[in-house]
Amino acid sequence: MKSIFLLILSLMTGTESLTEVNACWEGWVEITTEKREVKIVEKNNCTTINQTAYRTAKTSIRCNYSDLDQSKIKFICKADNYTCKEILTTQLSKRSKGKFSLTDISTGFDLSISQVSLNDAGVYWCGVKEKDDSYRAGITKIQLKVKNITIFKRYPTAGTSLRLFCKYSANISSLIKFICKGENQNECQHIGNTTNTSMKGRFMMKDNKTNRTITITLREVTAADSGTYWCGAENTDKERSNIFISMFVVTVGGMNNSLIITTVVLVVLLLVIILILICKRCSHSKNTESRASERHPAEECVYEEVQEHQPAPVTSIYATANNPTNDTTLLEYSFINFQSTSDNKADRESLNPRSVLKYSQNPTNLLI
């Protein structure tokens, strides 16, 4: 590739300016004009960075630049056959594009990739270019691999202890194990490792090399402990990313999910029992009323209007008594019957139905 660059430079005549590119010989340069001479400067420590990302997680690629490249426009692209398609560049104010976002740092920038998928695997280049796009040069090569990782979800209750287990393979048994917190495994904050079993008071980490299992204990969890945790092993090769074993998504709640389910089930059962008792009571009441109606049939009541009758007026009755023709020395009796038409019982009782007239020898004396 070096001879190709020299051939390009030798063919470029009548150049107006000279541009120096600090790149690897295994890198690449695109020249789009014949009015500029490009001088390639070889970097002695130019190597390929091998990096691993994990599906559905978030990862980042760091692009560091030398002092000679700080004044140039920086970009990152992904190799696609014979071209390298730009993803983002420092030339534009917009620093995000879909699942990619660019963050400036003192030595260059970081490219973040969210929701990593298998399509994100491949070769990426950190590069520089001129403002007039007269050339582009790839400076650093990153080989990104995408792997699957076991994801566990935990829902501890606030105030309780959380225990996490990480099972690792035999090939990393001798490496130092660690745990960190953060959505991006390349930027997660380290909490501690197996060389320090007591971490920040509430954390404890033990490595059982016989069973090849890491046990992480977090005491008295709070809502602030919610988040994404990674357990992994530190890679001794600085050109390679750390090895991650498992990912934990922790959500601290105010009540245990099992306790919530148990409470809901008990409430539902209580409501069912209450409804059964109410139905039985209503059924018993209906049966009682039915039996009572059979024992005491309904009596038909006949109502008759009572009319008020005015008492009949008292009628005076007169009778003429004659002297008897018989012997006057004997007492004679005559009977007179009186009939009353009055409806009043008191009036009827006051009138004697039979009155006796007694005659004496003295015609002037009339006894009743």
Residue pairs with C-beta under 8 A, 6 or more apart in sequence:
1 25
1 26
1 28
2 25
2 40
5 29
5 40
8 29
8 31
8 38
9 37
9 38
9 39
9 40
12 31
12 34
12 36
12 37
12 38
14 34
14 35
15 34
15 35
15 36
15 37
16 35
16 36
17 35
17 36
17 37
18 36
18 37
18 39
19 36
19 37
19 38
19 39
19 130
19 134
19 135
20 39
20 41
20 68
21 29
21 38
21 39
21 40
21 41
21 128
21 135
21 137
22 41
22 43
22 66
22 68
22 69
22 139
23 29
23 40
23 41
23 42
23 43
23 46
23 137
23 138
23 139
24 42
24 43
24 46
24 138
24 139
24 140
24 141
25 40
25 42
25 46
26 46
26 48
26 141
27 46
27 125
27 137
27 138
27 139
27 141
28 84
28 125
28 137
28 138
29 38
29 40
29 135
29 136
29 137
29 138
30 135
30 136
30 137
31 38
31 134
31 135
32 133
32 134
32 135
33 132
33 134
33 135
35 134
36 130
36 134
36 135
38 135
38 137
41 68
43 139
46 140
47 239
48 141
48 142
48 143
48 239
49 140
49 141
49 142
49 143
49 239
49 240
50 143
50 145
50 239
50 240
50 241
51 59
51 61
51 142
51 143
51 144
51 145
51 186
51 240
51 241
52 144
52 145
52 146
52 147
52 240
52 241
52 243
52 244
53 59
53 113
53 116
53 120
53 121
53 144
53 145
53 146
53 147
53 185
54 116
54 146
54 147
54 148
54 149
54 185
54 244
54 247
55 116
55 117
55 118
55 146
55 147
55 148
55 149
56 115
56 116
56 117
56 151
57 116
57 149
57 183
57 184
57 185
57 247
58 112
58 113
58 114
58 115
58 116
58 183
58 184
58 185
59 112
59 113
59 116
59 144
59 184
59 185
59 186
60 110
60 111
60 112
60 113
60 184
60 186
60 187
61 76
61 110
61 111
61 113
61 124
61 126
61 142
61 144
62 105
62 108
62 109
62 110
62 111
62 186
63 74
63 76
63 108
63 109
63 110
63 111
63 126
63 140
64 107
64 108
64 126
64 140
65 74
65 107
65 108
65 126
65 128
65 139
69 128
69 139
72 128
72 129
72 130
73 89
73 90
73 91
73 128
73 129
73 130
73 131
74 89
74 90
74 108
74 109
74 126
74 127
74 128
75 86
75 87
75 88
75 89
75 90
75 91
75 126
75 127
75 128
75 129
75 136
76 86
76 87
76 88
76 89
76 102
76 109
76 111
76 124
76 125
76 126
76 127
77 84
77 85
77 86
77 87
77 124
77 125
77 127
77 138
78 84
78 85
78 87
78 122
78 123
78 124
78 125
79 122
79 123
79 124
79 125
84 125
84 127
84 136
84 138
87 97
87 100
87 111
88 95
88 96
88 97
88 100
88 101
88 102
88 111
89 129
90 102
90 104
90 109
91 131
95 101
95 102
95 103
96 102
99 113
99 114
99 115
100 111
100 112
100 113
101 111
101 112
101 114
102 109
102 110
102 111
102 112
103 109
103 110
103 112
108 126
110 187
111 124
112 184
113 120
116 146
117 146
118 146
120 144
120 146
121 144
121 145
121 146
122 144
123 141
123 142
123 143
123 144
124 141
124 142
124 144
125 138
125 139
125 140
125 141
125 142
126 138
126 139
126 140
126 142
127 136
127 137
127 138
127 139
128 136
128 137
128 139
129 135
129 136
129 137
149 244
149 245
149 246
149 247
150 245
150 246
150 247
151 246
151 247
151 248
151 249
152 164
152 246
152 247
152 248
152 249
153 248
153 249
153 250
153 251
154 162
154 164
154 248
154 249
154 250
154 251
155 250
155 251
155 252
155 253
155 256
155 257
156 162
156 221
156 250
156 252
156 253
157 221
157 252
157 253
157 254
157 255
157 256
157 259
158 221
158 222
158 223
158 252
158 253
158 254
159 220
159 221
159 222
160 220
160 221
160 256
161 217
161 218
161 219
161 220
161 221
162 217
162 218
162 221
162 225
162 250
163 215
163 216
163 217
163 218
164 179
164 215
164 216
164 217
164 218
164 229
164 231
164 246
164 248
165 213
165 214
165 215
165 216
166 177
166 213
166 214
166 216
166 231
166 245
166 246
167 212
167 213
167 245
167 246
168 177
168 212
168 213
168 214
168 233
168 245
169 212
170 212
172 233
172 243
173 209
173 212
175 233
175 234
175 235
175 236
175 243
176 193
176 194
176 195
176 233
176 234
177 193
177 194
177 205
177 207
177 214
177 231
177 232
177 233
177 234
178 190
178 191
178 192
178 193
178 194
178 231
178 232
178 233
178 234
178 242
179 190
179 191
179 192
179 193
179 203
179 205
179 214
179 216
179 229
179 230
179 231
179 232
180 188
180 189
180 190
180 191
180 229
180 230
180 232
181 188
181 189
181 191
181 227
181 228
181 229
181 230
182 188
182 189
182 227
182 228
182 230
183 227
183 228
185 230
185 232
185 242
185 244
185 247
186 241
188 228
188 230
191 199
191 200
191 203
192 199
192 200
192 203
192 205
193 205
193 234
194 205
194 206
194 207
194 214
196 205
197 204
197 205
197 206
198 204
199 205
202 218
202 219
202 220
203 216
203 217
203 218
203 219
204 216
204 217
204 219
205 214
205 215
205 216
205 217
206 214
206 215
207 213
207 214
208 214
208 215
214 231
214 245
216 229
216 231
218 225
221 250
221 252
222 252
223 252
225 250
225 252
226 250
226 251
226 252
227 249
227 250
228 247
228 248
228 249
228 250
229 247
229 248
229 249
229 250
230 244
230 246
230 247
230 248
231 244
231 245
231 246
231 248
232 242
232 243
232 244
232 245
233 242
233 243
233 245
234 242
235 241
235 242
235 243
309 343
311 342
311 343
311 344
311 347
312 341
312 342
312 343
314 342
314 347
315 341
317 338
319 336
319 357
321 334
321 357
321 359
321 366
323 359
323 363
324 332
324 359
326 332
328 361
329 361
331 358
331 359
331 360
332 358
332 359
333 356
333 357
333 358
333 359
334 356
334 357
334 359
335 354
335 355
335 356
335 357
336 354
336 355
336 357
337 353
337 354
338 351
338 352
338 353
338 354
338 355
339 353
340 347
340 348
340 351
342 348
355 368
356 368
357 366
357 367
357 368
358 366
358 367
358 368
359 366
359 367
360 367
